[in-house]
Amino acid sequence: MRLYSVYAVEFLLDPVDLLDFSLMLAATAAPIFVAYKVRSKNSRLLALAVLLAAFTFTHSLYHLSLYLGLDYVAAILFWPLGAILLLGFGIYYWKVGV
């Protein structure tokens, strides 16, 4: 009988999204710290740190919206915004570097 396995998987996904949200939110602290330390010394590194912090924060909001059951908001708002920020980070690093 596999009737209960579908519900067990859905029950296990909620705490994982909450854990992902909290870990990504904690990971946002590192680029914010780097941006704070280099704010007047290196503008290129500052821009990279801000882009990376914006991406990690957006990605944490994506996981929070999944946890809250707002799948539509996660798919329409936070996933494309995170992809754009990560792509912008990569293009800026590729063109300008550090």
Jmol script that loads the backbone (N, CA, C; Angstrom):
load data "model"
ATOM      1  N   MET A   1       0.835  -1.183   0.000  1.00  0.00           N
ATOM      2  CA  MET A   1       0.000   0.000   0.000  1.00  0.00           C
ATOM      3  C   MET A   1       0.879   1.245   0.000  1.00  0.00           C
ATOM      4  N   ARG A   2       0.779   2.038  -1.037  1.00  0.00           N
ATOM      5  CA  ARG A   2       1.556   3.259  -1.145  1.00  0.00           C
ATOM      6  C   ARG A   2       0.693   4.494  -0.945  1.00  0.00           C
ATOM      7  N   LEU A   3      -0.420   4.336  -0.317  1.00  0.00           N
ATOM      8  CA  LEU A   3      -1.341   5.446  -0.146  1.00  0.00           C
ATOM      9  C   LEU A   3      -0.779   6.535   0.768  1.00  0.00           C
ATOM     10  N   TYR A   4      -0.013   6.167   1.771  1.00  0.00           N
ATOM     11  CA  TYR A   4       0.493   7.135   2.734  1.00  0.00           C
ATOM     12  C   TYR A   4       1.806   7.765   2.310  1.00  0.00           C
ATOM     13  N   SER A   5       2.498   7.210   1.341  1.00  0.00           N
ATOM     14  CA  SER A   5       3.827   7.715   0.992  1.00  0.00           C
ATOM     15  C   SER A   5       3.762   9.095   0.355  1.00  0.00           C
ATOM     16  N   VAL A   6       2.725   9.385  -0.392  1.00  0.00           N
ATOM     17  CA  VAL A   6       2.615  10.706  -1.006  1.00  0.00           C
ATOM     18  C   VAL A   6       2.466  11.773   0.069  1.00  0.00           C
ATOM     19  N   TYR A   7       1.660  11.505   1.068  1.00  0.00           N
ATOM     20  CA  TYR A   7       1.474  12.480   2.138  1.00  0.00           C
ATOM     21  C   TYR A   7       2.717  12.597   3.018  1.00  0.00           C
ATOM     22  N   ALA A   8       3.452  11.520   3.184  1.00  0.00           N
ATOM     23  CA  ALA A   8       4.676  11.572   3.983  1.00  0.00           C
ATOM     24  C   ALA A   8       5.717  12.446   3.311  1.00  0.00           C
ATOM     25  N   VAL A   9       5.828  12.379   1.998  1.00  0.00           N
ATOM     26  CA  VAL A   9       6.799  13.199   1.281  1.00  0.00           C
ATOM     27  C   VAL A   9       6.409  14.676   1.378  1.00  0.00           C
ATOM     28  N   GLU A  10       5.135  15.000   1.224  1.00  0.00           N
ATOM     29  CA  GLU A  10       4.711  16.388   1.347  1.00  0.00           C
ATOM     30  C   GLU A  10       4.955  16.917   2.754  1.00  0.00           C
ATOM     31  N   PHE A  11       4.796  16.093   3.761  1.00  0.00           N
ATOM     32  CA  PHE A  11       5.033  16.519   5.131  1.00  0.00           C
ATOM     33  C   PHE A  11       6.515  16.775   5.371  1.00  0.00           C
ATOM     34  N   LEU A  12       7.380  16.003   4.740  1.00  0.00           N
ATOM     35  CA  LEU A  12       8.814  16.175   4.949  1.00  0.00           C
ATOM     36  C   LEU A  12       9.384  17.362   4.177  1.00  0.00           C
ATOM     37  N   LEU A  13       8.708  17.815   3.142  1.00  0.00           N
ATOM     38  CA  LEU A  13       9.245  18.917   2.363  1.00  0.00           C
ATOM     39  C   LEU A  13       9.116  20.261   3.084  1.00  0.00           C
ATOM     40  N   ASP A  14       8.116  20.434   3.892  1.00  0.00           N
ATOM     41  CA  ASP A  14       7.930  21.709   4.569  1.00  0.00           C
ATOM     42  C   ASP A  14       9.086  22.065   5.498  1.00  0.00           C
ATOM     43  N   PRO A  15       9.535  21.155   6.376  1.00  0.00           N
ATOM     44  CA  PRO A  15      10.677  21.523   7.232  1.00  0.00           C
ATOM     45  C   PRO A  15      11.961  21.738   6.438  1.00  0.00           C
ATOM     46  N   VAL A  16      12.099  21.069   5.315  1.00  0.00           N
ATOM     47  CA  VAL A  16      13.297  21.253   4.500  1.00  0.00           C
ATOM     48  C   VAL A  16      13.315  22.658   3.912  1.00  0.00           C
ATOM     49  N   ASP A  17      12.183  23.152   3.446  1.00  0.00           N
ATOM     50  CA  ASP A  17      12.136  24.518   2.921  1.00  0.00           C
ATOM     51  C   ASP A  17      12.390  25.540   4.018  1.00  0.00           C
ATOM     52  N   LEU A  18      11.915  25.277   5.217  1.00  0.00           N
ATOM     53  CA  LEU A  18      12.187  26.188   6.322  1.00  0.00           C
ATOM     54  C   LEU A  18      13.670  26.171   6.683  1.00  0.00           C
ATOM     55  N   LEU A  19      14.278  25.012   6.656  1.00  0.00           N
ATOM     56  CA  LEU A  19      15.716  24.913   6.903  1.00  0.00           C
ATOM     57  C   LEU A  19      16.502  25.610   5.797  1.00  0.00           C
ATOM     58  N   ASP A  20      16.082  25.421   4.542  1.00  0.00           N
ATOM     59  CA  ASP A  20      16.743  26.108   3.435  1.00  0.00           C
ATOM     60  C   ASP A  20      16.630  27.626   3.582  1.00  0.00           C
ATOM     61  N   PHE A  21      15.452  28.094   3.993  1.00  0.00           N
ATOM     62  CA  PHE A  21      15.269  29.528   4.204  1.00  0.00           C
ATOM     63  C   PHE A  21      16.233  30.054   5.262  1.00  0.00           C
ATOM     64  N   SER A  22      16.316  29.361   6.384  1.00  0.00           N
ATOM     65  CA  SER A  22      17.174  29.861   7.465  1.00  0.00           C
ATOM     66  C   SER A  22      18.651  29.790   7.092  1.00  0.00           C
ATOM     67  N   LEU A  23      19.067  28.755   6.380  1.00  0.00           N
ATOM     68  CA  LEU A  23      20.476  28.659   5.982  1.00  0.00           C
ATOM     69  C   LEU A  23      20.845  29.685   4.923  1.00  0.00           C
ATOM     70  N   MET A  24      19.943  29.921   3.981  1.00  0.00           N
ATOM     71  CA  MET A  24      20.231  30.930   2.964  1.00  0.00           C
ATOM     72  C   MET A  24      20.213  32.337   3.565  1.00  0.00           C
ATOM     73  N   LEU A  25      19.345  32.554   4.535  1.00  0.00           N
ATOM     74  CA  LEU A  25      19.333  33.849   5.210  1.00  0.00           C
ATOM     75  C   LEU A  25      20.633  34.055   5.990  1.00  0.00           C
ATOM     76  N   ALA A  26      21.131  33.002   6.606  1.00  0.00           N
ATOM     77  CA  ALA A  26      22.413  33.100   7.309  1.00  0.00           C
ATOM     78  C   ALA A  26      23.563  33.297   6.322  1.00  0.00           C
ATOM     79  N   ALA A  27      23.454  32.689   5.134  1.00  0.00           N
ATOM     80  CA  ALA A  27      24.502  32.837   4.123  1.00  0.00           C
ATOM     81  C   ALA A  27      24.532  34.248   3.544  1.00  0.00           C
ATOM     82  N   THR A  28      23.465  34.980   3.703  1.00  0.00           N
ATOM     83  CA  THR A  28      23.434  36.360   3.226  1.00  0.00           C
ATOM     84  C   THR A  28      24.369  37.249   4.046  1.00  0.00           C
ATOM     85  N   ALA A  29      24.671  36.846   5.250  1.00  0.00           N
ATOM     86  CA  ALA A  29      25.507  37.666   6.125  1.00  0.00           C
ATOM     87  C   ALA A  29      26.937  37.810   5.604  1.00  0.00           C
ATOM     88  N   ALA A  30      27.481  36.782   4.972  1.00  0.00           N
ATOM     89  CA  ALA A  30      28.872  36.847   4.507  1.00  0.00           C
ATOM     90  C   ALA A  30      29.082  37.914   3.435  1.00  0.00           C
ATOM     91  N   PRO A  31      28.287  37.956   2.357  1.00  0.00           N
ATOM     92  CA  PRO A  31      28.521  39.033   1.384  1.00  0.00           C
ATOM     93  C   PRO A  31      28.180  40.421   1.922  1.00  0.00           C
ATOM     94  N   ILE A  32      27.240  40.502   2.857  1.00  0.00           N
ATOM     95  CA  ILE A  32      26.959  41.805   3.470  1.00  0.00           C
ATOM     96  C   ILE A  32      28.152  42.267   4.290  1.00  0.00           C
ATOM     97  N   PHE A  33      28.792  41.359   4.998  1.00  0.00           N
ATOM     98  CA  PHE A  33      29.988  41.695   5.775  1.00  0.00           C
ATOM     99  C   PHE A  33      31.126  42.140   4.855  1.00  0.00           C
ATOM    100  N   VAL A  34      31.305  41.429   3.745  1.00  0.00           N
ATOM    101  CA  VAL A  34      32.344  41.815   2.778  1.00  0.00           C
ATOM    102  C   VAL A  34      32.033  43.195   2.193  1.00  0.00           C
ATOM    103  N   ALA A  35      30.775  43.429   1.866  1.00  0.00           N
ATOM    104  CA  ALA A  35      30.401  44.734   1.311  1.00  0.00           C
ATOM    105  C   ALA A  35      30.648  45.846   2.329  1.00  0.00           C
ATOM    106  N   TYR A  36      30.392  45.568   3.588  1.00  0.00           N
ATOM    107  CA  TYR A  36      30.625  46.567   4.626  1.00  0.00           C
ATOM    108  C   TYR A  36      32.114  46.876   4.784  1.00  0.00           C
ATOM    109  N   LYS A  37      32.937  45.838   4.706  1.00  0.00           N
ATOM    110  CA  LYS A  37      34.372  46.032   4.912  1.00  0.00           C
ATOM    111  C   LYS A  37      35.055  46.739   3.741  1.00  0.00           C
ATOM    112  N   VAL A  38      34.574  46.546   2.519  1.00  0.00           N
ATOM    113  CA  VAL A  38      35.259  47.111   1.350  1.00  0.00           C
ATOM    114  C   VAL A  38      34.482  48.272   0.721  1.00  0.00           C
ATOM    115  N   ARG A  39      33.557  48.863   1.465  1.00  0.00           N
ATOM    116  CA  ARG A  39      32.653  49.858   0.887  1.00  0.00           C
ATOM    117  C   ARG A  39      33.374  51.064   0.304  1.00  0.00           C
ATOM    118  N   SER A  40      34.521  51.435   0.811  1.00  0.00           N
ATOM    119  CA  SER A  40      35.218  52.607   0.271  1.00  0.00           C
ATOM    120  C   SER A  40      36.543  52.251  -0.398  1.00  0.00           C
ATOM    121  N   LYS A  41      36.932  50.991  -0.363  1.00  0.00           N
ATOM    122  CA  LYS A  41      38.237  50.617  -0.893  1.00  0.00           C
ATOM    123  C   LYS A  41      38.170  50.078  -2.319  1.00  0.00           C
ATOM    124  N   ASN A  42      37.177  49.242  -2.596  1.00  0.00           N
ATOM    125  CA  ASN A  42      37.127  48.563  -3.887  1.00  0.00           C
ATOM    126  C   ASN A  42      35.669  48.532  -4.358  1.00  0.00           C
ATOM    127  N   SER A  43      35.335  49.392  -5.292  1.00  0.00           N
ATOM    128  CA  SER A  43      33.938  49.490  -5.726  1.00  0.00           C
ATOM    129  C   SER A  43      33.501  48.273  -6.534  1.00  0.00           C
ATOM    130  N   ARG A  44      34.431  47.629  -7.237  1.00  0.00           N
ATOM    131  CA  ARG A  44      34.055  46.440  -8.011  1.00  0.00           C
ATOM    132  C   ARG A  44      33.723  45.278  -7.094  1.00  0.00           C
ATOM    133  N   LEU A  45      34.501  45.088  -6.049  1.00  0.00           N
ATOM    134  CA  LEU A  45      34.207  44.032  -5.083  1.00  0.00           C
ATOM    135  C   LEU A  45      32.932  44.347  -4.303  1.00  0.00           C
ATOM    136  N   LEU A  46      32.696  45.615  -4.044  1.00  0.00           N
ATOM    137  CA  LEU A  46      31.455  46.021  -3.384  1.00  0.00           C
ATOM    138  C   LEU A  46      30.245  45.655  -4.231  1.00  0.00           C
ATOM    139  N   ALA A  47      30.307  45.918  -5.520  1.00  0.00           N
ATOM    140  CA  ALA A  47      29.188  45.580  -6.406  1.00  0.00           C
ATOM    141  C   ALA A  47      28.964  44.072  -6.463  1.00  0.00           C
ATOM    142  N   LEU A  48      30.040  43.306  -6.514  1.00  0.00           N
ATOM    143  CA  LEU A  48      29.909  41.846  -6.516  1.00  0.00           C
ATOM    144  C   LEU A  48      29.286  41.345  -5.218  1.00  0.00           C
ATOM    145  N   ALA A  49      29.714  41.890  -4.102  1.00  0.00           N
ATOM    146  CA  ALA A  49      29.177  41.459  -2.813  1.00  0.00           C
ATOM    147  C   ALA A  49      27.701  41.822  -2.681  1.00  0.00           C
ATOM    148  N   VAL A  50      27.322  42.986  -3.160  1.00  0.00           N
ATOM    149  CA  VAL A  50      25.921  43.399  -3.080  1.00  0.00           C
ATOM    150  C   VAL A  50      25.055  42.522  -3.972  1.00  0.00           C
ATOM    151  N   LEU A  51      25.530  42.216  -5.178  1.00  0.00           N
ATOM    152  CA  LEU A  51      24.771  41.326  -6.069  1.00  0.00           C
ATOM    153  C   LEU A  51      24.621  39.937  -5.461  1.00  0.00           C
ATOM    154  N   LEU A  52      25.678  39.430  -4.860  1.00  0.00           N
ATOM    155  CA  LEU A  52      25.610  38.105  -4.245  1.00  0.00           C
ATOM    156  C   LEU A  52      24.693  38.109  -3.024  1.00  0.00           C
ATOM    157  N   ALA A  53      24.743  39.159  -2.233  1.00  0.00           N
ATOM    158  CA  ALA A  53      23.850  39.261  -1.072  1.00  0.00           C
ATOM    159  C   ALA A  53      22.394  39.370  -1.512  1.00  0.00           C
ATOM    160  N   ALA A  54      22.144  40.121  -2.570  1.00  0.00           N
ATOM    161  CA  ALA A  54      20.773  40.240  -3.076  1.00  0.00           C
ATOM    162  C   ALA A  54      20.271  38.901  -3.591  1.00  0.00           C
ATOM    163  N   PHE A  55      21.143  38.147  -4.269  1.00  0.00           N
ATOM    164  CA  PHE A  55      20.730  36.829  -4.747  1.00  0.00           C
ATOM    165  C   PHE A  55      20.414  35.875  -3.597  1.00  0.00           C
ATOM    166  N   THR A  56      21.285  35.803  -2.613  1.00  0.00           N
ATOM    167  CA  THR A  56      21.048  34.862  -1.517  1.00  0.00           C
ATOM    168  C   THR A  56      19.812  35.248  -0.713  1.00  0.00           C
ATOM    169  N   PHE A  57      19.576  36.544  -0.547  1.00  0.00           N
ATOM    170  CA  PHE A  57      18.366  36.969   0.161  1.00  0.00           C
ATOM    171  C   PHE A  57      17.114  36.627  -0.641  1.00  0.00           C
ATOM    172  N   THR A  58      17.156  36.861  -1.934  1.00  0.00           N
ATOM    173  CA  THR A  58      16.021  36.518  -2.790  1.00  0.00           C
ATOM    174  C   THR A  58      15.771  35.022  -2.793  1.00  0.00           C
ATOM    175  N   HIS A  59      16.841  34.256  -2.816  1.00  0.00           N
ATOM    176  CA  HIS A  59      16.682  32.800  -2.807  1.00  0.00           C
ATOM    177  C   HIS A  59      16.126  32.315  -1.465  1.00  0.00           C
ATOM    178  N   SER A  60      16.490  32.981  -0.383  1.00  0.00           N
ATOM    179  CA  SER A  60      15.907  32.600   0.905  1.00  0.00           C
ATOM    180  C   SER A  60      14.417  32.937   0.939  1.00  0.00           C
ATOM    181  N   LEU A  61      14.018  34.055   0.327  1.00  0.00           N
ATOM    182  CA  LEU A  61      12.599  34.388   0.243  1.00  0.00           C
ATOM    183  C   LEU A  61      11.834  33.396  -0.635  1.00  0.00           C
ATOM    184  N   TYR A  62      12.506  32.868  -1.642  1.00  0.00           N
ATOM    185  CA  TYR A  62      11.911  31.822  -2.477  1.00  0.00           C
ATOM    186  C   TYR A  62      11.566  30.604  -1.626  1.00  0.00           C
ATOM    187  N   HIS A  63      12.492  30.174  -0.790  1.00  0.00           N
ATOM    188  CA  HIS A  63      12.238  29.011   0.069  1.00  0.00           C
ATOM    189  C   HIS A  63      11.198  29.318   1.143  1.00  0.00           C
ATOM    190  N   LEU A  64      11.175  30.536   1.646  1.00  0.00           N
ATOM    191  CA  LEU A  64      10.151  30.899   2.613  1.00  0.00           C
ATOM    192  C   LEU A  64       8.754  30.865   1.986  1.00  0.00           C
ATOM    193  N   SER A  65       8.645  31.360   0.776  1.00  0.00           N
ATOM    194  CA  SER A  65       7.333  31.326   0.121  1.00  0.00           C
ATOM    195  C   SER A  65       6.904  29.902  -0.194  1.00  0.00           C
ATOM    196  N   LEU A  66       7.844  29.025  -0.508  1.00  0.00           N
ATOM    197  CA  LEU A  66       7.496  27.615  -0.690  1.00  0.00           C
ATOM    198  C   LEU A  66       7.022  27.007   0.623  1.00  0.00           C
ATOM    199  N   TYR A  67       7.678  27.346   1.707  1.00  0.00           N
ATOM    200  CA  TYR A  67       7.293  26.825   3.013  1.00  0.00           C
ATOM    201  C   TYR A  67       5.895  27.292   3.400  1.00  0.00           C
ATOM    202  N   LEU A  68       5.575  28.532   3.077  1.00  0.00           N
ATOM    203  CA  LEU A  68       4.274  29.084   3.428  1.00  0.00           C
ATOM    204  C   LEU A  68       3.166  28.639   2.474  1.00  0.00           C
ATOM    205  N   GLY A  69       3.538  27.886   1.446  1.00  0.00           N
ATOM    206  CA  GLY A  69       2.546  27.389   0.502  1.00  0.00           C
ATOM    207  C   GLY A  69       2.221  28.367  -0.610  1.00  0.00           C
ATOM    208  N   LEU A  70       3.033  29.364  -0.781  1.00  0.00           N
ATOM    209  CA  LEU A  70       2.839  30.348  -1.847  1.00  0.00           C
ATOM    210  C   LEU A  70       3.668  29.955  -3.069  1.00  0.00           C
ATOM    211  N   ASP A  71       3.356  28.794  -3.628  1.00  0.00           N
ATOM    212  CA  ASP A  71       4.138  28.272  -4.746  1.00  0.00           C
ATOM    213  C   ASP A  71       4.074  29.192  -5.958  1.00  0.00           C
ATOM    214  N   TYR A  72       2.929  29.799  -6.189  1.00  0.00           N
ATOM    215  CA  TYR A  72       2.768  30.686  -7.336  1.00  0.00           C
ATOM    216  C   TYR A  72       3.675  31.913  -7.202  1.00  0.00           C
ATOM    217  N   VAL A  73       3.731  32.488  -6.020  1.00  0.00           N
ATOM    218  CA  VAL A  73       4.594  33.654  -5.791  1.00  0.00           C
ATOM    219  C   VAL A  73       6.060  33.256  -5.941  1.00  0.00           C
ATOM    220  N   ALA A  74       6.396  32.072  -5.445  1.00  0.00           N
ATOM    221  CA  ALA A  74       7.777  31.605  -5.558  1.00  0.00           C
ATOM    222  C   ALA A  74       8.180  31.421  -7.012  1.00  0.00           C
ATOM    223  N   ALA A  75       7.274  30.835  -7.801  1.00  0.00           N
ATOM    224  CA  ALA A  75       7.598  30.537  -9.193  1.00  0.00           C
ATOM    225  C   ALA A  75       7.562  31.785 -10.073  1.00  0.00           C
ATOM    226  N   ILE A  76       6.664  32.712  -9.778  1.00  0.00           N
ATOM    227  CA  ILE A  76       6.501  33.879 -10.641  1.00  0.00           C
ATOM    228  C   ILE A  76       7.409  35.039 -10.241  1.00  0.00           C
ATOM    229  N   LEU A  77       7.652  35.217  -8.959  1.00  0.00           N
ATOM    230  CA  LEU A  77       8.400  36.394  -8.507  1.00  0.00           C
ATOM    231  C   LEU A  77       9.840  36.077  -8.109  1.00  0.00           C
ATOM    232  N   PHE A  78      10.009  35.180  -7.150  1.00  0.00           N
ATOM    233  CA  PHE A  78      11.328  35.007  -6.545  1.00  0.00           C
ATOM    234  C   PHE A  78      12.290  34.177  -7.388  1.00  0.00           C
ATOM    235  N   TRP A  79      11.794  33.180  -8.097  1.00  0.00           N
ATOM    236  CA  TRP A  79      12.704  32.362  -8.911  1.00  0.00           C
ATOM    237  C   TRP A  79      13.296  33.159 -10.062  1.00  0.00           C
ATOM    238  N   PRO A  80      12.475  33.894 -10.864  1.00  0.00           N
ATOM    239  CA  PRO A  80      13.094  34.692 -11.931  1.00  0.00           C
ATOM    240  C   PRO A  80      13.963  35.828 -11.411  1.00  0.00           C
ATOM    241  N   LEU A  81      13.556  36.448 -10.313  1.00  0.00           N
ATOM    242  CA  LEU A  81      14.363  37.530  -9.751  1.00  0.00           C
ATOM    243  C   LEU A  81      15.723  37.006  -9.289  1.00  0.00           C
ATOM    244  N   GLY A  82      15.728  35.850  -8.643  1.00  0.00           N
ATOM    245  CA  GLY A  82      16.995  35.245  -8.235  1.00  0.00           C
ATOM    246  C   GLY A  82      17.863  34.859  -9.419  1.00  0.00           C
ATOM    247  N   ALA A  83      17.236  34.344 -10.473  1.00  0.00           N
ATOM    248  CA  ALA A  83      17.997  33.983 -11.672  1.00  0.00           C
ATOM    249  C   ALA A  83      18.607  35.219 -12.324  1.00  0.00           C
ATOM    250  N   ILE A  84      17.852  36.302 -12.374  1.00  0.00           N
ATOM    251  CA  ILE A  84      18.371  37.547 -12.952  1.00  0.00           C
ATOM    252  C   ILE A  84      19.534  38.083 -12.121  1.00  0.00           C
ATOM    253  N   LEU A  85      19.401  38.043 -10.807  1.00  0.00           N
ATOM    254  CA  LEU A  85      20.493  38.530  -9.952  1.00  0.00           C
ATOM    255  C   LEU A  85      21.741  37.667 -10.071  1.00  0.00           C
ATOM    256  N   LEU A  86      21.557  36.361 -10.133  1.00  0.00           N
ATOM    257  CA  LEU A  86      22.720  35.478 -10.274  1.00  0.00           C
ATOM    258  C   LEU A  86      23.369  35.643 -11.643  1.00  0.00           C
ATOM    259  N   LEU A  87      22.564  35.809 -12.667  1.00  0.00           N
ATOM    260  CA  LEU A  87      23.101  36.053 -14.002  1.00  0.00           C
ATOM    261  C   LEU A  87      23.827  37.392 -14.049  1.00  0.00           C
ATOM    262  N   GLY A  88      23.256  38.399 -13.399  1.00  0.00           N
ATOM    263  CA  GLY A  88      23.930  39.694 -13.333  1.00  0.00           C
ATOM    264  C   GLY A  88      25.257  39.616 -12.592  1.00  0.00           C
ATOM    265  N   PHE A  89      25.288  38.826 -11.523  1.00  0.00           N
ATOM    266  CA  PHE A  89      26.540  38.611 -10.791  1.00  0.00           C
ATOM    267  C   PHE A  89      27.589  37.972 -11.705  1.00  0.00           C
ATOM    268  N   GLY A  90      27.185  36.934 -12.425  1.00  0.00           N
ATOM    269  CA  GLY A  90      28.136  36.253 -13.318  1.00  0.00           C
ATOM    270  C   GLY A  90      28.618  37.125 -14.443  1.00  0.00           C
ATOM    271  N   ILE A  91      27.730  37.893 -15.044  1.00  0.00           N
ATOM    272  CA  ILE A  91      28.136  38.768 -16.149  1.00  0.00           C
ATOM    273  C   ILE A  91      29.036  39.895 -15.635  1.00  0.00           C
ATOM    274  N   TYR A  92      28.709  40.444 -14.488  1.00  0.00           N
ATOM    275  CA  TYR A  92      29.562  41.506 -13.940  1.00  0.00           C
ATOM    276  C   TYR A  92      30.945  40.975 -13.592  1.00  0.00           C
ATOM    277  N   TYR A  93      31.006  39.773 -13.031  1.00  0.00           N
ATOM    278  CA  TYR A  93      32.310  39.188 -12.698  1.00  0.00           C
ATOM    279  C   TYR A  93      33.087  38.859 -13.964  1.00  0.00           C
ATOM    280  N   TRP A  94      32.385  38.414 -14.982  1.00  0.00           N
ATOM    281  CA  TRP A  94      33.050  38.056 -16.236  1.00  0.00           C
ATOM    282  C   TRP A  94      33.598  39.290 -16.939  1.00  0.00           C
ATOM    283  N   LYS A  95      32.836  40.371 -16.950  1.00  0.00           N
ATOM    284  CA  LYS A  95      33.259  41.584 -17.665  1.00  0.00           C
ATOM    285  C   LYS A  95      34.259  42.414 -16.867  1.00  0.00           C
ATOM    286  N   VAL A  96      34.018  42.589 -15.569  1.00  0.00           N
ATOM    287  CA  VAL A  96      34.833  43.514 -14.786  1.00  0.00           C
ATOM    288  C   VAL A  96      35.856  42.792 -13.927  1.00  0.00           C
ATOM    289  N   GLY A  97      35.428  41.692 -13.295  1.00  0.00           N
ATOM    290  CA  GLY A  97      36.323  40.979 -12.388  1.00  0.00           C
ATOM    291  C   GLY A  97      36.524  41.736 -11.098  1.00  0.00           C
ATOM    292  N   VAL A  98      37.555  41.383 -10.378  1.00  0.00           N
ATOM    293  CA  VAL A  98      37.841  42.042  -9.119  1.00  0.00           C
ATOM    294  C   VAL A  98      39.077  42.797  -9.266  1.00  0.00           C
TER     295      VAL A  98
END
end "model"
wireframe off; spacefill off
backbone 0.3
color backbone group
